[in-house]
Amino acid sequence: MVNIVFLAALVVLSFLTDGGCQMQLEPQSLTVLRGSEARLTCSTSEPWSVMVWLLNGATLLTISSEHGVLASGDPNVTAVEGRAAARRSSWVLVLQAAERRHRGQVTCDIQGEDQKTASLFVQEKGSVGISGGNRTVLQGHRVRLECAAANWFPEPWVGWRVNGVEVSPGDYNVSHVGPSGGLVTMTSDLGLRATESSLVECLASVTALAQPLSSRVHITVVAEVLQGQDDCTVLLTATAVLSSILLFLLLSVCIVCIVLCCRRRRRTKSNTKGTIRFNQSGSGLSSVAEAAGKVNPGYAAEGLPDDSTKGIHGQTDSVTIRMVPDVVSSRGRSLPQEGGAQVDLSEAGPKNVRVATTV
């Protein structure tokens, strides 16, 4: 019996709740960046005549169910009819360029029925930067980086990332700088030991940002660069020395070959000259021997009859032939002639000696 009464009470309460929730305002909380568009939707299933939009209690816009949007005092504020389920009416409040003055409580008031309120947050995106720019440090030394996130609203989140890996919050500190014109500036310091060249990023963000803003610097470790240069220098030096040695050996071999070739040519020329002189001396002797003069009994003159040849051969018996020595000295000697005359062969010059025999 008690259970039946309890169930009946739940049904009645549910009915009353549904009857009071015929009006809806979505979303209940909205966060946007300054300058971006903000949209809130108000809908109801009950008939209505006037809908009023209020910001922090001040009227922004009035909508009539018969005439639509009435005049608005803010050009950045307007409304459009939305899409709703069957038997429901929906209107969308549009802030075309949200400003920080628009943040607060936004109320949709359907006069004579009900009203709903939502929270609107307008955030401002500032800037982020690492001071000093790119760094070059010695390997093993510590480097200190300072990042500033300036002109944000509200207070931004600040973090670090090294080579794409998030740095633990315990490895850096964050400090707050007093607001200026309602905007907030944050600073952060990060200390690193230079073990290798790295890409360091400082990040800053607020909830309205889909991706945090970042500033990057490159940390170059000198030892790594010098080591690489030393390796290259050693390799180039070794290559140059080896090339010089090979070139020297090649030149030495070429010089030796040239000297040997020259010597062979000289020897060949001297041998050739000796051979030519020997041949010339031998041919001279043979020519002198041939010039000594010998009678050829078998000689026959062309164009003469056999009888004349015989007469000649018959007469040769009475011819006295004097033999000329094979070797004749041109100094202080003379050749005997008929009648006791002598021919003098002196240094006056060579003379031809002819001996005539009368037949």
Contacts in CASP RR format, 6 or more apart in sequence:
PFRMAT RR
TARGET T0000
AUTHOR 0000-0000-0000
METHOD contacts of the structure
MODEL  1
MVNIVFLAALVVLSFLTDGGCQMQLEPQSLTVLRGSEARLTCSTSEPWSV
MVWLLNGATLLTISSEHGVLASGDPNVTAVEGRAAARRSSWVLVLQAAER
RHRGQVTCDIQGEDQKTASLFVQEKGSVGISGGNRTVLQGHRVRLECAAA
NWFPEPWVGWRVNGVEVSPGDYNVSHVGPSGGLVTMTSDLGLRATESSLV
ECLASVTALAQPLSSRVHITVVAEVLQGQDDCTVLLTATAVLSSILLFLL
LSVCIVCIVLCCRRRRRTKSNTKGTIRFNQSGSGLSSVAEAAGKVNPGYA
AEGLPDDSTKGIHGQTDSVTIRMVPDVVSSRGRSLPQEGGAQVDLSEAGP
KNVRVATTV
20 114 0 8 1.000
22 44 0 8 1.000
22 45 0 8 1.000
22 46 0 8 1.000
22 113 0 8 1.000
22 114 0 8 1.000
23 42 0 8 1.000
23 43 0 8 1.000
23 44 0 8 1.000
23 46 0 8 1.000
23 108 0 8 1.000
23 110 0 8 1.000
23 113 0 8 1.000
23 114 0 8 1.000
23 115 0 8 1.000
23 116 0 8 1.000
24 41 0 8 1.000
24 42 0 8 1.000
24 43 0 8 1.000
24 44 0 8 1.000
24 116 0 8 1.000
25 40 0 8 1.000
25 41 0 8 1.000
25 42 0 8 1.000
25 108 0 8 1.000
25 116 0 8 1.000
25 117 0 8 1.000
25 118 0 8 1.000
26 40 0 8 1.000
26 41 0 8 1.000
26 43 0 8 1.000
26 118 0 8 1.000
27 40 0 8 1.000
27 118 0 8 1.000
28 118 0 8 1.000
28 119 0 8 1.000
29 118 0 8 1.000
29 119 0 8 1.000
29 121 0 8 1.000
30 38 0 8 1.000
30 39 0 8 1.000
30 40 0 8 1.000
30 118 0 8 1.000
30 119 0 8 1.000
30 120 0 8 1.000
30 121 0 8 1.000
31 120 0 8 1.000
31 121 0 8 1.000
31 122 0 8 1.000
31 123 0 8 1.000
31 207 0 8 1.000
31 208 0 8 1.000
32 38 0 8 1.000
32 98 0 8 1.000
32 120 0 8 1.000
32 121 0 8 1.000
32 122 0 8 1.000
32 123 0 8 1.000
32 208 0 8 1.000
33 98 0 8 1.000
33 122 0 8 1.000
33 123 0 8 1.000
33 124 0 8 1.000
33 125 0 8 1.000
33 206 0 8 1.000
33 208 0 8 1.000
33 209 0 8 1.000
34 98 0 8 1.000
34 99 0 8 1.000
34 100 0 8 1.000
34 122 0 8 1.000
34 123 0 8 1.000
34 124 0 8 1.000
34 125 0 8 1.000
34 153 0 8 1.000
35 97 0 8 1.000
35 98 0 8 1.000
35 99 0 8 1.000
36 97 0 8 1.000
36 98 0 8 1.000
36 208 0 8 1.000
37 94 0 8 1.000
37 95 0 8 1.000
37 96 0 8 1.000
37 97 0 8 1.000
37 98 0 8 1.000
38 94 0 8 1.000
38 95 0 8 1.000
38 98 0 8 1.000
38 102 0 8 1.000
38 120 0 8 1.000
38 122 0 8 1.000
39 92 0 8 1.000
39 93 0 8 1.000
39 94 0 8 1.000
39 95 0 8 1.000
40 92 0 8 1.000
40 93 0 8 1.000
40 106 0 8 1.000
40 108 0 8 1.000
40 118 0 8 1.000
40 120 0 8 1.000
41 82 0 8 1.000
41 90 0 8 1.000
41 91 0 8 1.000
41 92 0 8 1.000
41 93 0 8 1.000
42 51 0 8 1.000
42 53 0 8 1.000
42 90 0 8 1.000
42 91 0 8 1.000
42 92 0 8 1.000
42 93 0 8 1.000
42 108 0 8 1.000
42 110 0 8 1.000
42 116 0 8 1.000
43 84 0 8 1.000
43 88 0 8 1.000
43 89 0 8 1.000
43 90 0 8 1.000
43 91 0 8 1.000
44 88 0 8 1.000
44 89 0 8 1.000
44 110 0 8 1.000
44 113 0 8 1.000
44 114 0 8 1.000
45 87 0 8 1.000
45 88 0 8 1.000
45 89 0 8 1.000
46 110 0 8 1.000
46 113 0 8 1.000
47 65 0 8 1.000
48 65 0 8 1.000
48 89 0 8 1.000
48 110 0 8 1.000
48 111 0 8 1.000
48 112 0 8 1.000
48 113 0 8 1.000
49 64 0 8 1.000
49 65 0 8 1.000
49 66 0 8 1.000
49 111 0 8 1.000
50 62 0 8 1.000
50 63 0 8 1.000
50 64 0 8 1.000
50 65 0 8 1.000
50 110 0 8 1.000
50 111 0 8 1.000
51 62 0 8 1.000
51 63 0 8 1.000
51 65 0 8 1.000
51 91 0 8 1.000
51 108 0 8 1.000
51 109 0 8 1.000
51 110 0 8 1.000
51 111 0 8 1.000
52 59 0 8 1.000
52 61 0 8 1.000
52 62 0 8 1.000
52 63 0 8 1.000
52 108 0 8 1.000
52 109 0 8 1.000
52 111 0 8 1.000
53 59 0 8 1.000
53 60 0 8 1.000
53 61 0 8 1.000
53 62 0 8 1.000
53 63 0 8 1.000
53 77 0 8 1.000
53 79 0 8 1.000
53 93 0 8 1.000
53 106 0 8 1.000
53 107 0 8 1.000
53 108 0 8 1.000
53 109 0 8 1.000
54 60 0 8 1.000
54 106 0 8 1.000
54 107 0 8 1.000
54 109 0 8 1.000
55 102 0 8 1.000
55 104 0 8 1.000
55 105 0 8 1.000
55 106 0 8 1.000
55 107 0 8 1.000
55 120 0 8 1.000
56 104 0 8 1.000
56 105 0 8 1.000
57 105 0 8 1.000
57 107 0 8 1.000
60 72 0 8 1.000
60 74 0 8 1.000
60 77 0 8 1.000
60 93 0 8 1.000
60 106 0 8 1.000
61 69 0 8 1.000
61 70 0 8 1.000
61 72 0 8 1.000
61 77 0 8 1.000
61 78 0 8 1.000
61 79 0 8 1.000
61 93 0 8 1.000
62 69 0 8 1.000
62 70 0 8 1.000
62 72 0 8 1.000
63 69 0 8 1.000
63 70 0 8 1.000
63 79 0 8 1.000
63 91 0 8 1.000
64 70 0 8 1.000
65 89 0 8 1.000
68 81 0 8 1.000
69 78 0 8 1.000
69 79 0 8 1.000
72 78 0 8 1.000
76 95 0 8 1.000
76 96 0 8 1.000
76 97 0 8 1.000
76 99 0 8 1.000
77 93 0 8 1.000
77 94 0 8 1.000
77 95 0 8 1.000
77 96 0 8 1.000
78 94 0 8 1.000
78 96 0 8 1.000
79 91 0 8 1.000
79 92 0 8 1.000
79 93 0 8 1.000
79 94 0 8 1.000
80 91 0 8 1.000
80 92 0 8 1.000
80 94 0 8 1.000
81 90 0 8 1.000
81 91 0 8 1.000
81 92 0 8 1.000
82 90 0 8 1.000
82 91 0 8 1.000
82 92 0 8 1.000
83 90 0 8 1.000
84 90 0 8 1.000
93 106 0 8 1.000
93 108 0 8 1.000
95 102 0 8 1.000
95 120 0 8 1.000
98 120 0 8 1.000
98 122 0 8 1.000
99 122 0 8 1.000
100 122 0 8 1.000
100 124 0 8 1.000
100 153 0 8 1.000
102 120 0 8 1.000
102 122 0 8 1.000
103 120 0 8 1.000
103 121 0 8 1.000
103 122 0 8 1.000
104 119 0 8 1.000
104 120 0 8 1.000
104 121 0 8 1.000
105 117 0 8 1.000
105 118 0 8 1.000
105 119 0 8 1.000
105 120 0 8 1.000
106 117 0 8 1.000
106 118 0 8 1.000
106 119 0 8 1.000
106 120 0 8 1.000
107 115 0 8 1.000
107 116 0 8 1.000
107 117 0 8 1.000
107 118 0 8 1.000
108 115 0 8 1.000
108 116 0 8 1.000
108 117 0 8 1.000
108 118 0 8 1.000
109 115 0 8 1.000
121 208 0 8 1.000
123 152 0 8 1.000
123 153 0 8 1.000
123 154 0 8 1.000
123 206 0 8 1.000
123 207 0 8 1.000
123 208 0 8 1.000
124 151 0 8 1.000
124 152 0 8 1.000
124 153 0 8 1.000
124 183 0 8 1.000
124 206 0 8 1.000
125 152 0 8 1.000
125 206 0 8 1.000
125 208 0 8 1.000
125 209 0 8 1.000
125 213 0 8 1.000
126 149 0 8 1.000
126 150 0 8 1.000
126 151 0 8 1.000
126 152 0 8 1.000
126 156 0 8 1.000
126 183 0 8 1.000
126 204 0 8 1.000
126 213 0 8 1.000
127 149 0 8 1.000
127 150 0 8 1.000
127 151 0 8 1.000
127 213 0 8 1.000
128 147 0 8 1.000
128 148 0 8 1.000
128 149 0 8 1.000
128 150 0 8 1.000
128 158 0 8 1.000
128 202 0 8 1.000
128 203 0 8 1.000
128 204 0 8 1.000
128 213 0 8 1.000
128 214 0 8 1.000
128 215 0 8 1.000
129 147 0 8 1.000
129 148 0 8 1.000
129 149 0 8 1.000
129 202 0 8 1.000
129 215 0 8 1.000
130 145 0 8 1.000
130 146 0 8 1.000
130 147 0 8 1.000
130 200 0 8 1.000
130 202 0 8 1.000
130 215 0 8 1.000
130 216 0 8 1.000
130 217 0 8 1.000
131 145 0 8 1.000
131 146 0 8 1.000
131 147 0 8 1.000
131 148 0 8 1.000
132 217 0 8 1.000
133 217 0 8 1.000
134 217 0 8 1.000
134 218 0 8 1.000
134 219 0 8 1.000
134 220 0 8 1.000
135 143 0 8 1.000
135 145 0 8 1.000
135 217 0 8 1.000
135 218 0 8 1.000
135 219 0 8 1.000
135 220 0 8 1.000
136 220 0 8 1.000
136 222 0 8 1.000
137 143 0 8 1.000
137 194 0 8 1.000
137 219 0 8 1.000
137 220 0 8 1.000
137 221 0 8 1.000
137 222 0 8 1.000
138 194 0 8 1.000
138 221 0 8 1.000
138 222 0 8 1.000
138 223 0 8 1.000
139 194 0 8 1.000
139 195 0 8 1.000
139 221 0 8 1.000
139 222 0 8 1.000
139 223 0 8 1.000
139 224 0 8 1.000
140 193 0 8 1.000
140 194 0 8 1.000
140 195 0 8 1.000
140 221 0 8 1.000
140 223 0 8 1.000
141 193 0 8 1.000
141 194 0 8 1.000
142 191 0 8 1.000
142 192 0 8 1.000
142 193 0 8 1.000
142 194 0 8 1.000
143 191 0 8 1.000
143 192 0 8 1.000
143 193 0 8 1.000
143 194 0 8 1.000
143 219 0 8 1.000
144 189 0 8 1.000
144 190 0 8 1.000
144 191 0 8 1.000
145 160 0 8 1.000
145 189 0 8 1.000
145 190 0 8 1.000
145 191 0 8 1.000
145 192 0 8 1.000
145 200 0 8 1.000
145 202 0 8 1.000
145 217 0 8 1.000
146 187 0 8 1.000
146 188 0 8 1.000
146 189 0 8 1.000
146 190 0 8 1.000
147 158 0 8 1.000
147 159 0 8 1.000
147 160 0 8 1.000
147 187 0 8 1.000
147 188 0 8 1.000
147 189 0 8 1.000
147 190 0 8 1.000
147 202 0 8 1.000
147 204 0 8 1.000
147 215 0 8 1.000
148 185 0 8 1.000
148 186 0 8 1.000
148 187 0 8 1.000
149 156 0 8 1.000
149 158 0 8 1.000
149 185 0 8 1.000
149 186 0 8 1.000
149 187 0 8 1.000
149 188 0 8 1.000
149 202 0 8 1.000
149 204 0 8 1.000
149 213 0 8 1.000
150 183 0 8 1.000
150 185 0 8 1.000
151 180 0 8 1.000
151 183 0 8 1.000
151 184 0 8 1.000
151 185 0 8 1.000
152 183 0 8 1.000
152 184 0 8 1.000
152 185 0 8 1.000
152 186 0 8 1.000
152 204 0 8 1.000
152 206 0 8 1.000
153 182 0 8 1.000
153 183 0 8 1.000
153 184 0 8 1.000
153 206 0 8 1.000
154 184 0 8 1.000
154 206 0 8 1.000
155 176 0 8 1.000
155 184 0 8 1.000
155 186 0 8 1.000
156 184 0 8 1.000
156 186 0 8 1.000
156 204 0 8 1.000
156 205 0 8 1.000
156 206 0 8 1.000
157 203 0 8 1.000
157 204 0 8 1.000
157 205 0 8 1.000
157 206 0 8 1.000
157 212 0 8 1.000
158 174 0 8 1.000
158 186 0 8 1.000
158 188 0 8 1.000
158 202 0 8 1.000
158 203 0 8 1.000
158 204 0 8 1.000
159 166 0 8 1.000
159 167 0 8 1.000
159 169 0 8 1.000
159 172 0 8 1.000
159 174 0 8 1.000
159 188 0 8 1.000
159 202 0 8 1.000
159 203 0 8 1.000
159 204 0 8 1.000
160 166 0 8 1.000
160 167 0 8 1.000
160 171 0 8 1.000
160 172 0 8 1.000
160 188 0 8 1.000
160 190 0 8 1.000
160 200 0 8 1.000
160 201 0 8 1.000
160 202 0 8 1.000
160 203 0 8 1.000
161 167 0 8 1.000
161 200 0 8 1.000
161 201 0 8 1.000
161 203 0 8 1.000
161 214 0 8 1.000
162 192 0 8 1.000
162 198 0 8 1.000
162 199 0 8 1.000
162 200 0 8 1.000
162 201 0 8 1.000
163 198 0 8 1.000
163 199 0 8 1.000
164 199 0 8 1.000
164 201 0 8 1.000
167 190 0 8 1.000
171 190 0 8 1.000
171 191 0 8 1.000
172 188 0 8 1.000
172 189 0 8 1.000
172 190 0 8 1.000
172 191 0 8 1.000
173 188 0 8 1.000
173 189 0 8 1.000
174 186 0 8 1.000
174 187 0 8 1.000
174 188 0 8 1.000
175 186 0 8 1.000
175 187 0 8 1.000
175 188 0 8 1.000
176 184 0 8 1.000
176 185 0 8 1.000
176 186 0 8 1.000
177 184 0 8 1.000
177 185 0 8 1.000
177 186 0 8 1.000
177 187 0 8 1.000
178 184 0 8 1.000
178 185 0 8 1.000
179 185 0 8 1.000
186 204 0 8 1.000
188 202 0 8 1.000
190 200 0 8 1.000
190 202 0 8 1.000
192 198 0 8 1.000
192 200 0 8 1.000
192 219 0 8 1.000
194 219 0 8 1.000
194 221 0 8 1.000
195 221 0 8 1.000
196 221 0 8 1.000
196 224 0 8 1.000
197 218 0 8 1.000
197 219 0 8 1.000
197 220 0 8 1.000
197 221 0 8 1.000
197 224 0 8 1.000
198 218 0 8 1.000
198 219 0 8 1.000
199 216 0 8 1.000
199 217 0 8 1.000
199 218 0 8 1.000
199 219 0 8 1.000
200 216 0 8 1.000
200 217 0 8 1.000
200 218 0 8 1.000
200 219 0 8 1.000
201 214 0 8 1.000
201 215 0 8 1.000
201 216 0 8 1.000
202 214 0 8 1.000
202 215 0 8 1.000
203 212 0 8 1.000
203 213 0 8 1.000
203 214 0 8 1.000
204 212 0 8 1.000
204 213 0 8 1.000
204 214 0 8 1.000
205 211 0 8 1.000
205 212 0 8 1.000
205 213 0 8 1.000
288 326 0 8 1.000
288 327 0 8 1.000
289 326 0 8 1.000
292 323 0 8 1.000
292 324 0 8 1.000
292 325 0 8 1.000
292 326 0 8 1.000
293 323 0 8 1.000
293 324 0 8 1.000
295 316 0 8 1.000
295 321 0 8 1.000
297 313 0 8 1.000
300 309 0 8 1.000
301 309 0 8 1.000
315 359 0 8 1.000
319 357 0 8 1.000
319 359 0 8 1.000
320 357 0 8 1.000
321 357 0 8 1.000
322 336 0 8 1.000
322 355 0 8 1.000
324 335 0 8 1.000
328 335 0 8 1.000
328 345 0 8 1.000
329 345 0 8 1.000
330 345 0 8 1.000
330 346 0 8 1.000
330 347 0 8 1.000
330 349 0 8 1.000
330 350 0 8 1.000
331 345 0 8 1.000
331 346 0 8 1.000
331 347 0 8 1.000
332 344 0 8 1.000
332 345 0 8 1.000
332 346 0 8 1.000
333 345 0 8 1.000
334 342 0 8 1.000
334 343 0 8 1.000
334 344 0 8 1.000
334 345 0 8 1.000
335 342 0 8 1.000
335 343 0 8 1.000
335 345 0 8 1.000
335 353 0 8 1.000
336 342 0 8 1.000
337 343 0 8 1.000
343 351 0 8 1.000
343 353 0 8 1.000
345 351 0 8 1.000
END
